[in-house]
Amino acid sequence: MRTVDLIQRKRDGETLSTEEIEYLIHGYSTGDIPDYQMSAFAMAVFFRGMSAKETADLTLAMARSGDQVDLSSIPGVKVDKHSTGGVGDTTTLILAPLVAAAGIPVAKMSGRGLGHTGGTIDKLEAIEGYRVELTKEQFLQQVTDIGVSVISQSGNITPADKKLYGLRDVTATVESIPLIASSIMSKKIASGADAIVLDVKTGSGAFMKSLEGSIELAKAMVEIGEQVGRETVAVITNMDEPLGLAIGNALEVREAIETLQGSGPDDLTELCLLLGAHMIQLGGKAATYDEAREKMEQLLHNGEALDKLKRLIAAQGGDKELADHPDRLPSAPYQAEVLAAEDGFVSHIDAEELGVTAMMLGAGRATKEDRIDLAVGMVLRKKVGDAVKAGEPLAVLHMNRNETMFTEEMTQRTRRAFTLTGNAVKKPPLVYAVVSKHGVQMLHNE
């Protein structure tokens, strides 16, 4: 094979074989195919797209480019969950113990945050002593023993995807559905899951801004799952405002604990129940979604999910008493209220703007080398649809700096993210659609 011939054929809209895609990914991984040729191929895919089979072949080729986790020693159906990223997205910290309490083994590998999206591993490091790195043997044994482990992704999971993503980022080829879908699904497949539940965010704080684009991405990933023998369900959820109330690592851990105690924000609680119900249905622990949902609610409110969180924290070296005493989490010494300038109703919250502001406070990274301040962030006091009086707090900033200019800049940025109107505003839907092998079930339109 010649790489230039494959680029030309994809440029002309032809379909590549399994062997040809394997050749491209293997050659790029080993350095035999240079960046400039893979850039040309990515641009050809950007304009010409890929068939479902081509996308599945690309996914498997990237999954095979590095380590693959074998979870077969763990009894039961292993169901993984992935979120496409957002602001205040704390679902893994709640779902892992909640679903494990239902008898579904949760062997979860998560990443760190970059930019305005938070990373699960950064959040877990707010728990003193919690070890995010375990050996493969320790990881598998822990899931066998207590049903759950959440660790940092292996450095050699899907190296071809890491290399290709870095290239797409600088060649204007990120926004390609086949390339996005294969990137996400290759990591899930390499991580060993039998079935996958995807939380596809849509809106201003999400990677996919439009509902139409989010559904297209969800359909592509569900199709990949079907092609490679992993049953996959995708839920399209709202990220036009942050999920829950907390943004920032220790603040989000506290909110996760409160949710497992039964007193979390309504939207975060609802989303975890919904995603968890799909996970235990795919895992064979419930025959119908309604039965699965009822089981999730019982586990959330009878304390079993909170107990499972304690066992998870203790097993990985952390202070399990935090689950009863979240005040022990890192906390920032300074707080500043962001006050509304006028009466009205919150009609819009710019989730991405708040995520960037939290990053500037120190809660996130602009580059991979940046150090995170685990204590800082913000807690919202108002969400879309809420009434507000002039002088009432819209949010509270948690800071480790109290210089006047810095505080004023962060306060102004936060206030600008809130849009107020004089008329009552309907609260936005949390979930727009569920995409499965049976098709797209619309729950709400935009």
Stockholm file with secondary structure:
# STOCKHOLM 1.0

chainA/1-446         MRTVDLIQRKRDGETLSTEEIEYLIHGYSTGDIPDYQMSAFAMAVFFRGMSAKETADLTLAMARSGDQVDLSSIPGVKVDKHSTGGVGDTTTLILAPLVAAAGIPVAKMSGRGLGHTGGTIDKLEAIEGYRVELTKEQFLQQVTDIGVSVISQSGNITPADKKLYGLRDVTATVESIPLIASSIMSKKIASGADAIVLDVKTGSGAFMKSLEGSIELAKAMVEIGEQVGRETVAVITNMDEPLGLAIGNALEVREAIETLQGSGPDDLTELCLLLGAHMIQLGGKAATYDEAREKMEQLLHNGEALDKLKRLIAAQGGDKELADHPDRLPSAPYQAEVLAAEDGFVSHIDAEELGVTAMMLGAGRATKEDRIDLAVGMVLRKKVGDAVKAGEPLAVLHMNRNETMFTEEMTQRTRRAFTLTGNAVKKPPLVYAVVSKHGVQMLHNE
#=GR chainA/1-446 SS CCHHHHHHHHHTTCCCCHHHHHHHHHHHHHTSSCHHHHHHHHHHHHHHCCCHHHHHHHHHHHHTTSCCCCCTTSCSCCEEEEECCCSSCCHHHHHHHHHHHTTCCEEEEECCCBTTBCCHHHHHTTSTTCCCCCCHHHHHHHHHHHSEEEEECCTTSSHHHHHHHHHHHTTTCCCCHHHHHHHHHHHHHHTTCSEEEEEEEESTTSSBCSHHHHHHHHHHHHHHHHHTTCEEEEEEEECSSCSSSEESHHHHHHHHHHHHTTCSCHHHHHHHHHHHHHHHHHTTSCSSHHHHHHHHHHHHHSSHHHHHHHHHHHHTTCCGGGGTCGGGSCCCSEEEEEECSSCEEEEEECHHHHHHHHIIIIISCSSTTCCCCTTCEEEESCCTTCEECTTSEEEEEEESCCCHHHHHHHHHHHHHTEEEESSCCCCCCSEEEEEETTEEEESCCC
#=GC SS_cons         CCHHHHHHHHHTTCCCCHHHHHHHHHHHHHTSSCHHHHHHHHHHHHHHCCCHHHHHHHHHHHHTTSCCCCCTTSCSCCEEEEECCCSSCCHHHHHHHHHHHTTCCEEEEECCCBTTBCCHHHHHTTSTTCCCCCCHHHHHHHHHHHSEEEEECCTTSSHHHHHHHHHHHTTTCCCCHHHHHHHHHHHHHHTTCSEEEEEEEESTTSSBCSHHHHHHHHHHHHHHHHHTTCEEEEEEEECSSCSSSEESHHHHHHHHHHHHTTCSCHHHHHHHHHHHHHHHHHTTSCSSHHHHHHHHHHHHHSSHHHHHHHHHHHHTTCCGGGGTCGGGSCCCSEEEEEECSSCEEEEEECHHHHHHHHIIIIISCSSTTCCCCTTCEEEESCCTTCEECTTSEEEEEEESCCCHHHHHHHHHHHHHTEEEESSCCCCCCSEEEEEETTEEEESCCC
//
